[in-house]
Amino acid sequence: MTDRRTTAANDRVARDGFASDGQQVVVPVRTNVAAPMADLRASPEGARDRQLLFGEGFDVLERRDGWAFGCAVRDGYVGYLRETDLGEVSRATHIVSARATHLYPRDDFKSEATVSLSFGSRLTVVDERRKFMEVAGGLFVPKAHIRPIERPFSDPVTIAQLFFGTPYLWGGNSVFGIDCSGLVQASLLACAIPCPGDSDMQMTLGSAADAPYERGDLLFWSGHVAICVDAEVLVHANAHHMAVAYEPIQRAIDRIAAQGDGAVIAHRRLSAQGL
């Protein structure tokens, strides 16, 4: 049985290698997300699966009735975005490395910011000023809030902790709202570690491990994932706290079991290379 999340095909078109039942094979057209966030949906007007951030790539296979069907460049996740959320492709040079930032019409923090962006958003810098960088489109971002793409972070846990207090949002991938697998993906991608979008997919990361828990270990329940901060504490986006929160590992295990969601089903440890 195929997984629609990773099968680059719908009833009409397919990427090369995914065609069946007479679908037209098409060459994907690379675009960039031009909105601060874009909901990636299972179908037009359907449920949100995940979110893409400003500047992230999306390979379009079909445009129809205001929707673009295709797959996210970061992980191959397949779905539909509103066409109005997409723009021309540009080579990103920097990512937003602060928890969030704003884009300004001038290189002046007193000017009225026009756009708010989440950590992980991708920007193309075209000029440098004293305290700001000019980005494609003629807007300005504080230098202190961005980081060159070729300088990834080294510790996924530090990134996960950056999201502390972020409200829980099913399918969310930003500091404005995030879920458990979104938190893991944001943390790993910031460290240049490839990571799929949903918790069941993320159980393939690293290798099986046993207690004692180590910093960066991933713990999985059915439909949930958390990151170990150390041997005693984890951090996760969860609907119990409705936020990204710290929780003692054993307390979380007991609480999740008591609420009827079962035991830990996997404990994975990332290597130094994240594989």
LINKA-V22172 format. One record per residue. N is the residue number from 1. RES is the residue in three letters. PHI is phi in radians with two decimals (NA if undefined). D_FIRST is the distance of its C-alpha to the first C-alpha in Angstrom with 1 decimal. Layout:
BEGIN
{{N;RES;PHI;D_FIRST} {N;RES;PHI;D_FIRST}}
END
This chain:
BEGIN
{{1;MET;NA;0.0} {2;THR;-1.37;3.8} {3;ASP;-1.77;6.7} {4;ARG;-1.06;9.4} {5;ARG;-1.22;12.0} {6;THR;-2.16;11.7} {7;THR;-1.76;10.6} {8;ALA;-1.40;14.2} {9;ALA;-2.79;13.9} {10;ASN;-2.19;14.7} {11;ASP;-1.19;15.9} {12;ARG;-1.98;18.9} {13;VAL;-2.31;18.7} {14;ALA;-2.67;16.7} {15;ARG;-1.29;17.9} {16;ASP;-0.95;18.6} {17;GLY;1.72;15.8} {18;PHE;-2.04;13.1} {19;ALA;-1.32;14.5} {20;SER;-2.80;13.3} {21;ASP;0.96;14.9} {22;GLY;1.37;18.2} {23;GLN;-1.13;17.7} {24;GLN;-1.37;20.8} {25;VAL;-1.40;20.5} {26;VAL;-2.18;22.7} {27;VAL;-1.55;24.4} {28;PRO;-1.15;23.9} {29;VAL;-1.93;27.2} {30;ARG;-1.29;28.0} {31;THR;-2.32;29.5} {32;ASN;-2.09;30.7} {33;VAL;-1.21;30.5} {34;ALA;-1.88;34.0} {35;ALA;-1.73;33.9} {36;PRO;-0.97;34.5} {37;MET;-2.57;31.0} {38;ALA;-2.38;28.2} {39;ASP;-1.36;25.4} {40;LEU;-1.63;22.0} {41;ARG;-1.94;20.3} {42;ALA;-1.18;16.9} {43;SER;-2.74;18.7} {44;PRO;-0.95;22.4} {45;GLU;1.12;24.4} {46;GLY;-1.52;21.4} {47;ALA;-1.21;21.1} {48;ARG;-1.30;21.9} {49;ASP;-1.60;19.2} {50;ARG;-2.61;21.7} {51;GLN;-2.22;25.0} {52;LEU;-1.89;26.3} {53;LEU;-1.80;30.0} {54;PHE;-0.86;32.9} {55;GLY;1.51;32.8} {56;GLU;-1.30;29.2} {57;GLY;-1.49;27.5} {58;PHE;-2.46;24.9} {59;ASP;-1.59;23.7} {60;VAL;-1.56;23.9} {61;LEU;-1.80;21.9} {62;GLU;-2.75;23.4} {63;ARG;-2.05;26.2} {64;ARG;-2.75;26.4} {65;ASP;0.95;28.6} {66;GLY;1.50;29.4} {67;TRP;-2.09;25.9} {68;ALA;-1.99;24.5} {69;PHE;-1.73;20.8} {70;GLY;3.07;19.9} {71;CYS;-2.48;19.2} {72;ALA;-1.20;21.5} {73;VAL;-1.17;23.3} {74;ARG;-1.14;23.7} {75;ASP;-2.61;20.1} {76;GLY;1.39;17.9} {77;TYR;-1.11;16.7} {78;VAL;-1.74;15.9} {79;GLY;3.04;17.7} {80;TYR;-2.09;20.9} {81;LEU;-2.05;24.5} {82;ARG;-1.17;27.7} {83;GLU;-1.01;29.5} {84;THR;-1.17;32.6} {85;ASP;-1.52;31.2} {86;LEU;-1.93;30.9} {87;GLY;-2.48;33.8} {88;GLU;-1.20;34.8} {89;VAL;-1.35;33.6} {90;SER;-2.51;36.1} {91;ARG;-1.40;36.1} {92;ALA;-1.21;36.2} {93;THR;-1.95;38.9} {94;HIS;-2.42;38.9} {95;ILE;-2.05;36.8} {96;VAL;-1.27;38.2} {97;SER;-1.85;39.1} {98;ALA;-1.42;40.9} {99;ARG;-0.98;39.1} {100;ALA;-2.78;39.7} {101;THR;-2.60;42.1} {102;HIS;-2.23;43.6} {103;LEU;-1.80;44.3} {104;TYR;-2.01;47.9} {105;PRO;-1.30;49.7} {106;ARG;-2.41;52.4} {107;ASP;-1.42;52.9} {108;ASP;-2.66;54.5} {109;PHE;-1.19;53.0} {110;LYS;-1.50;55.3} {111;SER;-1.24;53.7} {112;GLU;-1.43;51.2} {113;ALA;-1.07;47.6} {114;THR;-1.90;45.3} {115;VAL;-2.46;41.8} {116;SER;-1.90;40.4} {117;LEU;-2.19;37.7} {118;SER;-1.52;35.6} {119;PHE;-0.82;35.5} {120;GLY;1.61;33.2} {121;SER;-1.09;33.9} {122;ARG;-1.97;34.7} {123;LEU;-2.28;38.0} {124;THR;-1.90;39.9} {125;VAL;-1.45;43.5} {126;VAL;-2.04;46.1} {127;ASP;-2.79;49.3} {128;GLU;-2.07;50.9} {129;ARG;-2.03;53.5} {130;ARG;-1.12;55.4} {131;LYS;-2.10;53.0} {132;PHE;-2.25;50.2} {133;MET;-2.02;47.9} {134;GLU;-1.47;47.5} {135;VAL;-2.00;43.9} {136;ALA;-0.91;42.6} {137;GLY;1.82;43.6} {138;GLY;1.44;47.0} {139;LEU;-1.79;46.3} {140;PHE;-2.21;47.3} {141;VAL;-2.21;45.6} {142;PRO;-1.03;47.6} {143;LYS;-1.00;47.6} {144;ALA;-1.17;47.2} {145;HIS;-1.80;43.8} {146;ILE;-2.28;42.0} {147;ARG;-2.57;41.2} {148;PRO;-1.02;40.6} {149;ILE;-1.04;37.0} {150;GLU;-1.34;38.1} {151;ARG;-2.09;39.3} {152;PRO;-1.17;36.3} {153;PHE;-1.24;37.0} {154;SER;-2.01;36.9} {155;ASP;-2.28;36.0} {156;PRO;-1.03;32.9} {157;VAL;-1.14;34.7} {158;THR;-1.02;37.5} {159;ILE;-1.19;35.2} {160;ALA;-1.02;33.5} {161;GLN;-1.18;37.0} {162;LEU;-1.06;37.9} {163;PHE;-1.52;35.6} {164;PHE;-0.90;37.5} {165;GLY;1.52;38.2} {166;THR;-1.06;35.6} {167;PRO;-1.11;34.5} {168;TYR;-1.26;31.1} {169;LEU;-2.52;28.7} {170;TRP;-1.02;25.1} {171;GLY;1.43;23.3} {172;GLY;-1.38;26.6} {173;ASN;-2.33;27.3} {174;SER;-2.39;31.1} {175;VAL;-1.26;34.4} {176;PHE;-1.54;34.6} {177;GLY;2.91;31.7} {178;ILE;-2.63;28.9} {179;ASP;-2.00;26.4} {180;CYS;-1.07;25.7} {181;SER;-1.29;23.0} {182;GLY;-1.10;25.0} {183;LEU;-1.13;28.0} {184;VAL;-1.10;26.4} {185;GLN;-1.14;25.0} {186;ALA;-1.03;28.4} {187;SER;-1.19;30.2} {188;LEU;-1.34;28.4} {189;LEU;-1.08;28.3} {190;ALA;-1.11;32.0} {191;CYS;-1.78;32.6} {192;ALA;1.07;30.6} {193;ILE;-1.82;27.9} {194;PRO;-0.98;24.4} {195;CYS;-2.69;22.3} {196;PRO;-1.29;19.0} {197;GLY;-1.58;19.3} {198;ASP;-2.02;17.8} {199;SER;-1.10;18.9} {200;ASP;-1.13;15.7} {201;MET;-1.23;15.3} {202;GLN;-1.26;19.0} {203;MET;-1.20;18.9} {204;THR;-1.52;18.4} {205;LEU;-1.26;21.9} {206;GLY;1.08;24.9} {207;SER;-2.39;25.3} {208;ALA;-1.09;25.7} {209;ALA;-2.40;29.1} {210;ASP;-2.14;31.5} {211;ALA;-1.06;34.3} {212;PRO;-1.29;36.7} {213;TYR;-1.29;34.8} {214;GLU;-2.17;35.6} {215;ARG;-0.94;35.7} {216;GLY;1.62;32.4} {217;ASP;-1.11;30.3} {218;LEU;-1.90;27.1} {219;LEU;-1.96;26.6} {220;PHE;-2.11;23.4} {221;TRP;-2.01;23.0} {222;SER;-1.13;20.1} {223;GLY;1.41;19.7} {224;HIS;-2.59;22.8} {225;VAL;-2.53;24.4} {226;ALA;-2.41;28.0} {227;ILE;-2.00;30.2} {228;CYS;-1.34;33.1} {229;VAL;-1.43;36.5} {230;ASP;-2.75;38.2} {231;ALA;-1.26;38.4} {232;GLU;-2.06;39.2} {233;VAL;-2.26;37.7} {234;LEU;-2.11;34.3} {235;VAL;-2.24;33.7} {236;HIS;-2.76;30.8} {237;ALA;-1.52;30.0} {238;ASN;-2.60;29.7} {239;ALA;-1.39;30.3} {240;HIS;-1.20;33.0} {241;HIS;-1.53;35.3} {242;MET;0.93;33.7} {243;ALA;-2.94;34.3} {244;VAL;-1.36;33.8} {245;ALA;-2.48;36.0} {246;TYR;-1.49;37.3} {247;GLU;-2.73;37.0} {248;PRO;-0.96;38.2} {249;ILE;-1.02;35.2} {250;GLN;-1.16;36.2} {251;ARG;-1.10;37.1} {252;ALA;-1.11;33.6} {253;ILE;-1.04;32.0} {254;ASP;-1.18;34.4} {255;ARG;-1.14;34.0} {256;ILE;-1.14;30.2} {257;ALA;-1.15;30.3} {258;ALA;-1.14;33.1} {259;GLN;-1.49;31.3} {260;GLY;1.64;28.5} {261;ASP;-1.77;25.8} {262;GLY;1.51;25.9} {263;ALA;-1.66;26.9} {264;VAL;-1.06;26.0} {265;ILE;-1.86;22.7} {266;ALA;-2.77;23.2} {267;HIS;-2.29;26.2} {268;ARG;-2.05;25.7} {269;ARG;-2.11;28.6} {270;LEU;-1.41;28.7} {271;SER;-1.33;30.8} {272;ALA;-1.04;33.6} {273;GLN;-1.65;31.4} {274;GLY;1.39;28.6} {275;LEU;-1.86;26.1}}
END
